[in-house]
């Protein structure tokens, strides 16, 4: 039998965990030790079970035998269990309330002065054995000087008061330890360095709308900005003003880190950065509102889209007009608008003047094409395929508008009037006919022969023509 209850700790059907264990032992205990303790506690209610042995507990918890034995050794040191037999291994659970929580392997006399000092600092509560044990671990296993720990505890109580929780103290101590600060001399130098900057940090906190003392992490941030990054207090405060009391010290750290990466250190650099930031976020607000979309945070909009568009030479006015153009085309996402912007950029259309000229040109050409469609009896919007036809007739074949009008008149009653018209114009182009009088002679019989129209409309199309037809369908605007 691996585990059983002592006579003072009887248990029936449920696994009961004493509040003393939860409050005094659990917070500082290693995770694996907690798993072993609670699982072993559950085995105490079924002492004759086949699972109540060392092999089973190792298998169930996916732990090695050494890990389980070390866990029980840990709890034995704290007086919660007693190893009554090693072969076969047998453990007896003891009352958490009666244990006193003392680490039996540590001498109370050894730490008597240390215990008295820290209890005199933590005035609003009594330090329990489990907390003392954590401090002993820092001294013995992480090699902190006891004097350094006393200084750390005093530092923490000055920040948080006499009822400071010991997990916070451990967090601060470990933070110093990660920086290699474990002696009273090193800690004194670090604290003096922080103290010299206290007034500056408090001023920055006020700028951010925080009327309190800085904690350890915030003090370390300030030292990073000034010592590692090289920013002056004036620059840091100026950047803090741009945040409009949003985001706190973490947001300030993110902004200063970005400035550092971009090699922007002076007040002039910050002012220019602030103006650019105002421009970017102003453009982001205009674009998103014009598209009819809302973002609670515009940071990603600026980083992913707006900054790239501004870098390409677009300004807020041009982007707003492009957004309006997209909205009217039922393009209502930034990713789709980005495709439109990239197409305009490839055409060299960046300024508002160039955009206006392009749109006016498209509107004018679309007006001419719409007249042709009306003559053909096609009551629909102009699409990209129509524009391709018109461009071929006017720019590639150099046909004048009166000749094009004539072809439209001759094609209006055919099955596929636009394609029939293109066929007529291609034939005229191939014969070198450029004027309307010449075209009228050549097309004298066209438009009067139903058979001729039927023959054209029912002819077989080549594979290339069919592919072109399907491609044009993809571009039709609905």
Backbone torsions as a table, in degrees:
resi	resn	phi	psi	omega
1	UNK	NA	126.6	-176.8
2	UNK	-80.1	-49.5	-172.4
3	UNK	-129.5	147.3	174.8
4	UNK	-155.6	164.4	179.5
5	UNK	-85.6	150.6	166.3
6	UNK	-78.2	167.0	-177.1
7	UNK	-64.8	-24.7	-177.8
8	UNK	-84.3	-4.4	-177.1
9	UNK	-132.9	78.3	-179.0
10	UNK	-88.1	148.4	-179.5
11	UNK	-144.6	141.5	-177.9
12	UNK	-101.2	-107.9	-171.8
13	UNK	-88.4	-34.0	-176.2
14	UNK	-95.8	156.4	174.5
15	UNK	-92.3	106.1	-177.0
16	UNK	-96.7	128.9	177.7
17	UNK	-106.9	120.4	-177.1
18	UNK	-62.4	137.7	177.8
19	UNK	-61.4	-26.9	176.7
20	UNK	-62.7	-40.9	177.6
21	UNK	-63.9	-44.4	-177.6
22	UNK	-64.1	-43.4	-174.0
23	UNK	-80.1	-37.0	-171.5
24	UNK	-104.4	-31.1	-173.2
25	UNK	-106.6	-37.0	-175.0
26	UNK	-61.1	-46.7	-172.5
27	UNK	-55.5	-36.6	-175.8
28	UNK	-102.9	4.9	-174.3
29	UNK	-83.4	146.3	173.6
30	UNK	-61.8	147.3	-176.0
31	UNK	-58.0	-45.2	-177.6
32	UNK	-66.9	-34.4	178.4
33	UNK	-64.5	-38.7	178.6
34	UNK	-64.3	-43.9	179.6
35	UNK	-59.7	-44.3	-179.1
36	UNK	-65.2	-43.1	-177.2
37	UNK	-61.8	-49.7	-175.2
38	UNK	-69.0	-39.5	178.9
39	UNK	-67.1	-41.8	177.0
40	UNK	-62.6	-36.0	178.2
41	UNK	-62.5	-38.5	178.7
42	UNK	-67.6	-31.4	179.7
43	UNK	-70.4	-22.6	-178.9
44	UNK	-62.9	-26.7	-178.8
45	UNK	-81.2	-8.2	177.6
46	UNK	-137.4	68.7	-173.4
47	UNK	-63.3	-23.7	-177.5
48	UNK	-95.5	5.0	-178.7
49	UNK	-65.4	148.5	177.2
50	UNK	-66.1	-21.8	-178.9
51	UNK	-82.9	-4.7	-174.2
52	UNK	-88.4	63.7	174.8
53	UNK	-148.7	171.3	-173.7
54	UNK	-64.8	-41.6	-179.1
55	UNK	-61.8	-41.4	-177.5
56	UNK	-67.1	-43.6	-178.7
57	UNK	-65.7	-33.8	176.2
58	UNK	-65.6	-41.7	-178.7
59	UNK	-68.5	-46.5	-176.8
60	UNK	-64.3	-40.4	-176.9
61	UNK	-91.7	0.4	-178.6
62	UNK	52.9	48.6	180.0
63	UNK	-127.5	155.2	177.4
64	UNK	-77.5	165.1	179.5
65	UNK	-62.8	-39.5	179.6
66	UNK	-62.9	-38.9	-179.6
67	UNK	-64.9	-40.2	179.2
68	UNK	-68.3	-43.6	179.8
69	UNK	-63.8	-39.8	178.6
70	UNK	-65.1	-35.9	179.1
71	UNK	-64.9	-46.1	178.8
72	UNK	-66.3	-33.0	176.5
73	UNK	-63.8	-39.9	178.6
74	UNK	-60.2	-46.3	-178.2
75	UNK	-71.8	-28.3	176.1
76	UNK	-66.3	-38.1	178.1
77	UNK	-62.6	-30.9	-179.6
78	UNK	-90.7	2.1	174.5
79	UNK	81.0	19.1	-178.7
80	UNK	-95.8	-22.3	176.9
81	UNK	-138.0	166.0	176.1
82	UNK	-134.9	122.1	175.9
83	UNK	-79.2	109.1	-174.3
84	UNK	-95.7	-14.4	-179.8
85	UNK	-159.5	138.1	-179.9
86	UNK	-98.8	-28.3	179.2
87	UNK	-137.0	104.3	-8.5
88	UNK	-71.0	156.0	-174.6
89	UNK	-68.1	130.3	-177.8
90	UNK	-142.2	134.2	-177.3
91	UNK	-125.4	140.6	174.2
92	UNK	-116.0	127.9	179.5
93	UNK	-80.9	136.8	-179.3
94	UNK	-110.9	165.8	179.9
95	UNK	-71.7	129.8	177.6
96	UNK	-64.5	-33.7	-178.2
97	UNK	-69.9	-32.1	-177.8
98	UNK	-87.3	-11.2	-174.6
99	UNK	-72.7	-31.6	-176.6
100	UNK	79.2	-8.7	176.9
101	UNK	64.9	20.6	-176.3
102	UNK	-85.4	143.7	175.7
103	UNK	-85.5	103.3	-169.9
104	UNK	-67.8	-21.9	-178.7
105	UNK	-82.2	-6.7	-179.4
106	UNK	-106.4	141.6	-178.8
107	UNK	-83.3	125.8	177.3
108	UNK	-63.2	-35.9	-179.0
109	UNK	-64.3	-33.5	-177.9
110	UNK	-60.5	-36.5	-175.3
111	UNK	-112.0	18.4	-175.4
112	UNK	-59.2	-46.5	-179.3
113	UNK	-66.8	-42.0	179.2
114	UNK	-61.3	-46.3	-179.9
115	UNK	-59.6	-42.8	-178.6
116	UNK	-65.7	-39.2	-179.0
117	UNK	-64.4	-48.1	-175.3
118	UNK	-73.4	-29.6	176.4
119	UNK	-68.3	-31.0	177.7
120	UNK	-72.7	-20.2	178.5
121	UNK	-86.5	-43.0	178.6
122	UNK	-87.5	90.3	-167.8
123	UNK	-88.4	-20.3	-170.7
124	UNK	-94.9	2.9	177.7
125	UNK	-158.4	161.6	176.8
126	UNK	-88.7	136.7	177.7
127	UNK	-80.5	127.3	-178.0
128	UNK	-91.0	161.8	-176.5
129	UNK	-56.0	-38.5	-178.3
130	UNK	-63.4	-34.2	178.7
131	UNK	-70.2	-44.7	175.9
132	UNK	-54.8	-42.3	-177.2
133	UNK	-60.6	-36.7	178.3
134	UNK	-65.2	-39.7	178.3
135	UNK	-66.7	-37.8	177.2
136	UNK	-62.5	-38.3	177.8
137	UNK	-60.8	-41.1	178.3
138	UNK	-62.5	-38.7	-178.3
139	UNK	-72.2	-45.9	-172.4
140	UNK	-85.7	-35.4	-175.2
141	UNK	-100.5	-30.8	-179.6
142	UNK	-108.3	2.7	168.6
143	UNK	64.8	37.9	171.3
144	UNK	-79.6	141.4	169.0
145	UNK	-70.0	136.8	177.3
146	UNK	-54.9	-38.7	179.7
147	UNK	-62.5	-36.4	178.9
148	UNK	-66.6	-39.6	178.7
149	UNK	-65.7	-38.9	177.1
150	UNK	-59.7	-42.4	179.0
151	UNK	-64.7	-39.2	179.6
152	UNK	-65.4	-43.3	-179.9
153	UNK	-64.3	-40.0	177.2
154	UNK	-64.8	-40.6	177.7
155	UNK	-60.1	-43.3	-179.1
156	UNK	-67.2	-40.3	179.6
157	UNK	-68.5	-31.4	175.9
158	UNK	-64.9	-32.0	179.8
159	UNK	-82.0	-42.4	-168.9
160	UNK	-114.6	-9.5	-179.6
161	UNK	99.8	173.1	-173.4
162	UNK	-73.5	-9.2	178.9
163	UNK	-103.0	25.7	-177.3
164	UNK	-56.5	137.4	179.6
165	UNK	-79.5	146.4	-176.5
166	UNK	-73.5	-26.6	173.0
167	UNK	-59.5	-34.3	177.4
168	UNK	-66.5	-42.6	178.8
169	UNK	-60.8	-42.8	179.1
170	UNK	-63.5	-38.4	179.5
171	UNK	-63.7	-44.0	179.3
172	UNK	-65.0	-43.8	-179.8
173	UNK	-61.1	-45.3	179.2
174	UNK	-63.8	-33.9	177.2
175	UNK	-63.6	-44.7	175.6
176	UNK	-64.0	-40.4	-178.9
177	UNK	-62.3	-37.9	178.3
178	UNK	-63.9	-24.8	176.8
179	UNK	-89.4	4.4	179.8
180	UNK	79.0	16.2	-177.4
181	UNK	-99.4	99.5	-175.9
182	UNK	-132.1	-2.4	178.9
183	UNK	-109.8	158.3	-179.6
184	UNK	-64.8	-34.4	179.9
185	UNK	-66.0	-47.9	-180.0
186	UNK	-65.0	-39.5	-179.0
187	UNK	-67.5	-40.3	179.2
188	UNK	-60.8	-42.0	178.6
189	UNK	-63.5	-43.0	-179.7
190	UNK	-64.3	-44.6	-178.5
191	UNK	-67.9	-35.5	176.6
192	UNK	-65.0	-39.7	178.0
193	UNK	-62.7	-41.9	178.6
194	UNK	-69.4	-37.9	-178.5
195	UNK	-64.4	-38.1	178.9
196	UNK	-62.1	-28.4	-177.4
197	UNK	-97.9	2.8	-174.5
198	UNK	-59.0	-45.6	-178.5
199	UNK	-63.9	-38.5	179.5
200	UNK	-65.8	-44.4	-179.6
201	UNK	-64.2	-41.1	-179.8
202	UNK	-62.6	-37.9	178.3
203	UNK	-64.2	-39.7	178.6
204	UNK	-67.8	-40.7	177.1
205	UNK	-59.8	-40.4	177.5
206	UNK	-63.1	-39.5	177.8
207	UNK	-60.9	-32.3	179.0
208	UNK	-86.6	4.2	179.1
209	UNK	81.7	20.9	-177.9
210	UNK	-113.8	106.8	-177.1
211	UNK	-97.9	76.4	-179.0
212	UNK	-159.6	175.0	175.3
213	UNK	-79.1	151.0	178.2
214	UNK	-76.7	144.2	174.7
215	UNK	-89.6	-178.7	-174.7
216	UNK	-61.3	-44.6	-178.3
217	UNK	-61.2	-40.8	-179.7
218	UNK	-68.5	-36.8	175.9
219	UNK	-64.4	-40.3	178.0
220	UNK	-66.1	-35.6	176.3
221	UNK	-62.1	-44.1	-179.8
222	UNK	-61.7	-41.9	178.5
223	UNK	-65.3	-34.5	176.5
224	UNK	-65.3	-44.1	-178.4
225	UNK	-64.0	-39.5	-175.5
226	UNK	-86.4	-43.7	-175.7
227	UNK	-84.5	-46.3	-176.2
228	UNK	-84.4	-45.0	-177.3
229	UNK	-84.2	-30.2	178.8
230	UNK	87.9	18.2	178.5
231	UNK	-80.3	145.7	173.7
232	UNK	-84.8	163.5	178.7
233	UNK	-60.9	-37.8	-179.5
234	UNK	-61.0	-42.6	179.3
235	UNK	-66.3	-44.5	-179.6
236	UNK	-60.1	-43.3	-179.0
237	UNK	-67.0	-38.1	179.3
238	UNK	-64.4	-40.8	177.4
239	UNK	-66.0	-39.4	178.8
240	UNK	-59.8	-35.7	179.9
241	UNK	-63.8	-34.4	-177.5
242	UNK	-70.0	-16.5	-177.1
243	UNK	-81.6	-10.9	177.9
244	UNK	54.4	41.2	176.1
245	UNK	61.5	29.3	178.9
246	UNK	-116.9	133.3	173.0
247	UNK	94.9	-20.5	177.1
248	UNK	65.9	-157.3	-175.0
249	UNK	-67.0	-32.0	179.7
250	UNK	-66.1	-40.8	177.6
251	UNK	-67.9	-37.8	176.9
252	UNK	-63.7	-40.9	177.9
253	UNK	-63.2	-41.8	179.2
254	UNK	-61.9	-42.4	-179.1
255	UNK	-68.5	-44.5	179.9
256	UNK	-65.5	-36.1	177.5
257	UNK	-64.7	-37.6	178.0
258	UNK	-67.0	-42.1	177.1
259	UNK	-62.1	-41.1	179.9
260	UNK	-62.6	-42.6	179.3
261	UNK	-63.4	-31.5	-179.5
262	UNK	-91.4	6.5	178.3
263	UNK	61.4	39.4	178.6
264	UNK	-108.7	111.4	-170.6
265	UNK	-122.6	-27.6	-172.1
266	UNK	-91.1	169.1	177.5
267	UNK	-62.3	-36.8	177.6
268	UNK	-63.4	-41.9	176.9
269	UNK	-59.1	-43.6	-178.1
270	UNK	-67.1	-41.1	178.8
271	UNK	-61.4	-45.0	178.5
272	UNK	-63.8	-39.6	178.3
273	UNK	-63.3	-40.3	-179.4
274	UNK	-66.2	-39.9	178.5
275	UNK	-65.0	-42.7	179.2
276	UNK	-64.4	-40.8	179.4
277	UNK	-62.7	-42.5	178.7
278	UNK	-62.6	-41.1	177.7
279	UNK	-62.4	-46.9	-177.5
280	UNK	-63.1	-46.5	-177.5
281	UNK	-72.4	-31.3	174.8
282	UNK	-64.0	-43.9	177.6
283	UNK	-64.2	-39.4	-180.0
284	UNK	-62.4	-42.0	179.4
285	UNK	-64.3	-43.7	-179.3
286	UNK	-63.9	-45.6	-177.2
287	UNK	-64.5	-48.7	-176.8
288	UNK	-66.1	-39.3	179.3
289	UNK	-68.7	-35.9	178.5
290	UNK	-67.2	-37.3	178.3
291	UNK	-75.2	-14.0	-179.8
292	UNK	80.7	27.4	178.2
293	UNK	-120.0	157.1	-175.3
294	UNK	-129.6	134.3	174.0
295	UNK	-126.3	128.0	177.6
296	UNK	-68.0	-35.9	178.1
297	UNK	-122.7	123.5	-175.6
298	UNK	-93.8	5.5	-176.1
299	UNK	-57.3	-48.8	-178.6
300	UNK	-68.0	-35.5	177.2
301	UNK	-59.6	-44.8	179.6
302	UNK	-65.8	-48.0	-174.5
303	UNK	-67.8	-39.3	-173.2
304	UNK	-85.6	-38.7	-172.2
305	UNK	-117.3	-61.6	-168.6
306	UNK	-58.4	-45.4	-178.1
307	UNK	-61.6	-40.1	178.4
308	UNK	-64.2	-41.9	-179.5
309	UNK	-67.4	-41.4	178.1
310	UNK	-64.0	-41.1	178.9
311	UNK	-62.9	-27.8	178.8
312	UNK	-77.5	-10.6	177.4
313	UNK	113.3	-0.8	178.8
314	UNK	-77.4	146.8	173.1
315	UNK	-112.2	178.7	-174.4
316	UNK	-62.1	-40.8	-178.5
317	UNK	-62.3	-44.3	-179.6
318	UNK	-65.8	-42.7	-179.8
319	UNK	-64.9	-37.5	179.0
320	UNK	-64.9	-40.1	179.0
321	UNK	-68.6	-38.0	175.9
322	UNK	-63.1	-39.5	178.4
323	UNK	-63.4	-40.4	178.5
324	UNK	-65.6	-41.5	176.6
325	UNK	-58.6	-45.1	179.3
326	UNK	-64.2	-42.8	-178.6
327	UNK	-60.4	-41.4	179.8
328	UNK	-68.9	-23.4	176.7
329	UNK	-91.6	11.6	-179.4
330	UNK	63.9	30.5	173.4
331	UNK	-100.3	107.7	-170.2
332	UNK	-128.7	36.9	173.2
333	UNK	-139.4	152.8	-178.3
334	UNK	-67.7	-35.0	-178.8
335	UNK	-65.7	-40.2	178.6
336	UNK	-72.7	-37.2	176.4
337	UNK	-63.5	-35.3	178.9
338	UNK	-59.9	-38.2	177.5
339	UNK	-62.7	-40.1	178.3
340	UNK	-64.8	-45.4	179.9
341	UNK	-60.1	-42.4	-178.8
342	UNK	-64.6	-36.9	178.4
343	UNK	-65.9	-44.5	177.4
344	UNK	-62.9	-38.3	-179.7
345	UNK	-63.6	-40.3	178.0
346	UNK	-63.6	-29.0	177.2
347	UNK	-81.5	-2.4	-179.1
348	UNK	78.6	17.0	-178.7
349	UNK	-96.2	102.6	-175.0
350	UNK	-123.5	-42.5	-176.8
351	UNK	-81.7	163.8	179.3
352	UNK	-65.5	-34.1	179.2
353	UNK	-65.5	-46.2	179.9
354	UNK	-63.9	-38.5	179.4
355	UNK	-66.7	-43.2	178.3
356	UNK	-61.7	-43.0	179.2
357	UNK	-62.2	-42.4	-179.0
358	UNK	-64.7	-46.9	-178.3
359	UNK	-65.1	-41.6	177.9
360	UNK	-62.0	-39.8	178.6
361	UNK	-63.8	-43.8	179.2
362	UNK	-64.0	-41.5	-179.9
363	UNK	-63.2	-42.8	-179.7
364	UNK	-63.6	-48.0	180.0
365	UNK	-64.0	-42.0	178.9
366	UNK	-61.6	-33.0	177.5
367	UNK	-64.7	-41.4	177.9
368	UNK	-65.6	-41.8	-179.9
369	UNK	-66.2	-38.3	-179.7
370	UNK	-62.3	-36.8	176.8
371	UNK	-61.6	-41.6	178.8
372	UNK	-64.6	-43.9	179.1
373	UNK	-61.4	-39.5	178.8
374	UNK	-63.6	-40.5	178.8
375	UNK	-65.1	-32.8	178.8
376	UNK	-79.5	-7.7	-178.5
377	UNK	81.1	19.7	179.6
378	UNK	-98.2	101.5	-176.1
379	UNK	-92.7	79.2	179.7
380	UNK	-152.3	176.5	178.5
381	UNK	-77.1	157.7	175.8
382	UNK	-73.3	136.6	177.0
383	UNK	-122.3	178.7	-175.2
384	UNK	-65.5	-31.7	177.8
385	UNK	-64.8	-40.5	176.0
386	UNK	-60.0	-42.6	-178.9
387	UNK	-64.8	-36.9	178.5
388	UNK	-64.2	-43.1	176.9
389	UNK	-58.9	-49.2	-175.5
390	UNK	-62.9	-40.0	178.7
391	UNK	-63.4	-40.5	178.9
392	UNK	-63.2	-45.6	-177.9
393	UNK	-65.0	-43.5	-171.9
394	UNK	-89.5	-37.5	-174.9
395	UNK	-97.8	-38.3	-177.9
396	UNK	-86.3	-43.8	-176.8
397	UNK	-95.8	-11.2	176.6
398	UNK	57.1	43.3	177.8
399	UNK	-88.5	139.4	-178.6
400	UNK	-81.6	165.3	-172.9
401	UNK	-64.8	-34.5	-178.5
402	UNK	-66.9	-36.6	177.5
403	UNK	-67.5	-40.1	178.4
404	UNK	-64.1	-39.5	177.9
405	UNK	-62.1	-40.2	179.0
406	UNK	-61.1	-44.7	179.2
407	UNK	-62.2	-36.6	178.0
408	UNK	-64.0	-42.8	179.4
409	UNK	-61.5	-38.5	-178.3
410	UNK	-75.4	-14.7	-171.9
411	UNK	-107.8	-5.8	-166.0
412	UNK	-66.3	-23.8	-177.1
413	UNK	-104.1	11.7	-179.3
414	UNK	-83.3	168.2	-178.7
415	UNK	-66.5	-43.0	177.5
416	UNK	-122.7	80.7	-168.8
417	UNK	-60.3	-39.2	-176.7
418	UNK	-69.3	-42.0	179.0
419	UNK	-71.0	-36.1	176.5
420	UNK	-62.0	-43.2	179.0
421	UNK	-62.5	-42.5	178.6
422	UNK	-62.3	-36.8	178.2
423	UNK	-63.2	-43.9	178.4
424	UNK	-61.8	-45.9	-178.2
425	UNK	-67.2	-36.7	176.6
426	UNK	-63.1	-41.5	179.6
427	UNK	-63.5	-43.3	178.2
428	UNK	-63.7	-42.3	179.2
429	UNK	-61.5	-45.6	-179.6
430	UNK	-63.4	-27.9	179.2
431	UNK	-90.2	2.3	176.5
432	UNK	75.4	19.8	-178.9
433	UNK	-88.9	121.1	-175.6
434	UNK	-117.4	-19.1	-175.0
435	UNK	-107.1	157.8	-179.6
436	UNK	-65.9	-43.5	179.4
437	UNK	-57.2	-42.5	178.8
438	UNK	-64.7	-39.7	-178.7
439	UNK	-67.0	-38.0	179.8
440	UNK	-61.2	-39.9	177.1
441	UNK	-65.6	-43.9	-176.9
442	UNK	-68.0	-29.3	-176.1
443	UNK	-106.5	21.8	-175.8
444	UNK	-56.5	-39.7	-176.4
445	UNK	-91.9	-8.5	-179.6
446	UNK	-79.3	137.3	179.7
447	UNK	100.2	-12.5	179.1
448	UNK	-111.2	-11.1	-175.9
449	UNK	-107.6	108.5	177.9
450	UNK	-62.6	-36.0	-179.3
451	UNK	-63.4	-40.5	-179.0
452	UNK	-64.5	-42.3	179.5
453	UNK	-64.7	-42.4	-178.9
454	UNK	-64.3	-39.1	-178.9
455	UNK	-63.7	-41.6	179.9
456	UNK	-68.1	-43.2	-174.0
457	UNK	-70.3	-21.7	-177.1
458	UNK	-106.1	7.9	-177.9
459	UNK	-69.8	161.4	178.3
460	UNK	-80.2	139.3	178.7
461	UNK	-97.7	150.2	176.9
462	UNK	-74.5	165.2	178.2
463	UNK	-60.0	-40.2	-179.0
464	UNK	-63.7	-40.1	179.9
465	UNK	-66.5	-38.5	178.3
466	UNK	-65.9	-41.9	177.7
467	UNK	-61.4	-42.4	178.6
468	UNK	-62.0	-37.3	179.0
469	UNK	-62.8	-47.2	-179.9
470	UNK	-66.0	-37.5	177.2
471	UNK	-61.4	-41.2	-179.1
472	UNK	-67.1	-32.2	178.2
473	UNK	-64.2	-34.3	179.4
474	UNK	-64.2	-26.7	-176.2
475	UNK	-92.1	-6.1	-176.7
476	UNK	-66.9	131.1	178.9
477	UNK	-85.6	128.6	-178.7
478	UNK	-98.5	NA	NA
